Amino acid sequence: MSKTPEEQTKHLDEMTCLLYIERQLDRARGLEVSAHTQDCADCRTLLRALERESRLLTRAMLEEDEPLPSRLAQFQERARNSMQWIWGLVFGLAATGLYALYTGYVQPWQQQLEQAGFGGSNLLGLLIFQGAFWKGWQSMITLLEVLAMLTLAGIAVAFFRRRIRRGSALALMFAGFCAVLTLPTAALASETRKGESARVSSEETIKGDIFLFGDRVKVDGTVEGDVFLFGHDATVNGHVEGDVIGFAQTLQVDGKVDGNIRAFTNTLTIRGTVAKNVLTFDERVNLEAAGKIGGSLTVFVENLNLEGSLGRDLLVFGKHVTISGKVGRGIREKGAGLTITSSGEVGGPIHYEGDTPAEVSPSAKLASPVEFKKLEHKRDYRQGKYYVWQVIWAAAFVLFGLVLMSLMPKFSQDAVKSSEEYGASAGLGVLVLCGVPIAAVIACVTVVGLFIGLSALFVWYGSLYFAQVIVGALVGQWLMGRTSQLWPLIGRMAVGVVIVRLCTTIPVIGGWVKLGVIIWGLGAISIALYRRFQPVIVPGGTPGSFTQPLPPNTTVGGVQPA
Amino acid sequence: MEPLRPGRMSAPGITEPTEAITRAKAGDAEAWGQLYHDYAPAIFRFCRRALPTREDAEDATMEVFMKLRGKLNQYDSTRSFTAWLYKVAANHCWDTLRRRKSRQDKETGDLENVPLEHPDPSQLERLIEQRSSEEVRKALAKLGARARMALVMRYYSDMSYDEIADALGVRRAFVGVVLLRARHELRQALEGSSALAAGGAS
């Protein structure tokens, strides 16, 4: 349709037409437009077309082309039906079951074992490390590890999902997992060998890293990168130029390792040479006479027998430590016993905290005498000092809560609110209490995550205390009523914390109360933390802004121009 | 309860869920569930139209309701609940889109230039007559974030120019421009030609 320039200037522009049909023009202008459209068929058609367009848009958008997704429907069910009591029931039953299991099976077993001469042994240690109760503990630990890793991965997905697109989040997660596996390999290629017996033969030289999975795993040749061992019996006879990371029942290092050893085993024996450090979690560690570690040895162990040579420090969390070899620098031990034989030699200070004093042979060569501190196992309820300390502790908790709540008022309030979701808090609390340390330990062992692992442990440890503050605040609210303001909440927290602390000092059940409080609070913090990662929306405006100057007229009705 | 018609829920004759809101404010989970049941489909569809993917819309719906749960005490019961709900949803969706920086820069620069063209009305009519709702929805999905958001707020949830201006962070006087440009973009997406959108959606 062609128009002369004169005609075109006479026509209404589209903006005016739109504002007219939307009733956004002032009265005078509206009348002008109305009058114009009486005479101008072209503009009438445009108005009609714009209105049809509005209708088409509304219709297209209103059509229910998709049902409500099941995820949202389930969310609805959750919103409608409070499942708290079911969770409570489940946890109650589980607790009863555990108690029955303990009194019916574990306690009699413990008594029998004590009668059989196993008295004094830590039961959990006995169960886990010696497999006395059930040989399947190793598998259970593996399962727990997997669960813990999955939990962490789930939390990570939930976190990233809120930040970036879903596809990207998944891609990132996969990339992350791949990175965890491949990061230590840097630019080197990696190789994987699986089977009943996976080995690197003596004439072989592996250019990059190698992953060995098998019942019997053996490295006889040379590996120019890192070695990852997963097996029942693992042996390193050859030369590893990188690190050795091992998960095995027994790991024996007879060859030469230029890097570090990080292991999670039942028995670790070192007869060869390790140039750098060793970090290990085991039941038994033997550094034999021929064995040599250039760096330090950090070990979580039941029995450590050190006959060989250690270049730097020894840090032990364990039961029985025997030093017959040479320790280049100091020793720091927390455990049950320390023996230094006549051939023992220690080049630095020895700090030992344990049940019994160290047995040191007079002919042992020590740079300084052993500093011994007796481990306190039991509280002395009869001493007044104990109660003074309890008061100090309670005050410290209140102070800690005061500082945290002042620093993070919103988060603390959210956490207290979350703690009212009893079931979810308890469930998540158990998961976080067990899962985070396991995942952190795994992260520490697998080189790449040392910093992440230690940070996670640190935060987790801090949360154990914060959890008690949160539960304290809730208990305070029960007694003194709800509040949404900070200072009244702090007051309630102080009262609640004192009550919680009092409950935790009750003999026998106090420990259980404390555990329950920690689990509960930890879960509440986790829920609040999860919610904190949700995106914050722009505040929803004041209700006053809803006033409309003119009623919207998007679906025709109102003034018909033609 | 019959599903409520979104965008028209606040129309006269539709009763506001006053009782359910009062109970939900007092912490009644059942009342909250009822509100969710009645309003979630409409909010989901709002988010579905405004956001690029179905997953985004699902997430946004849940987040809007979680946010509402915390904000319910701030709701002034003398006002329309639906309008308030849509305002929260619109703010949430727009915030999500803005965070992703998916808005094109061109969208901010064009507002000062008010389009004054007079397109060929019969051609526009033909274009509209030929298109189905499904085609319009597909075309909507191709629009820029602000254009889509503006159209959804106006033609789905019936929000006023003031509310749209407030949500998008533009002056009220420019809401018409945003809407007209959005229509131009839509026509372009529908048609694939720029004849009807000339000078509009550049």
Interface residues (C-beta under 8 A of the other chain):
Chain A: M1 Q8 H11 L12 D13 E14 M15 L18 L19 E22 Q24 D42 C43 T45 L46 R48 A49 L50 R52 E53 S54 L56 L57 T58 R59 A60 M61 L62 E63 E64 D65 E66 L68 P69 R71 L72 F75 Q76 E77 A79 R80 N81 S82 R161 R162 R165 R166 R531 Q534 P535 V536 I537 V538 P539 G540 G541 P543 S545 F546 T547 Q548 P549 P552 T554
Chain B: P3 R5 P6 G7 A29 E30 W32 G33 Q34 Y36 H37 A40 P41 F44 R45 R48 R49 T53 R54 E55 D56 E58 D59 T61 M62 E63 V64 F65 M66 K67 K71 Q74 Y75 D76 T78 R79 S80 A83 W84 K87 V88 N91 H92 W94 D95 T96 R99 R100 V114 P115 L116 E117 H118 P119 D120 P121 S122 Q123 L124 E125 I128 E129 R131 S133 E134 V136 R137 L140 L151 V152 R154 Y155 Y156 D158 M159 S160 Y161 D162 E163 D166 A167 G176 V177 L179 L180 R183 L186 G200
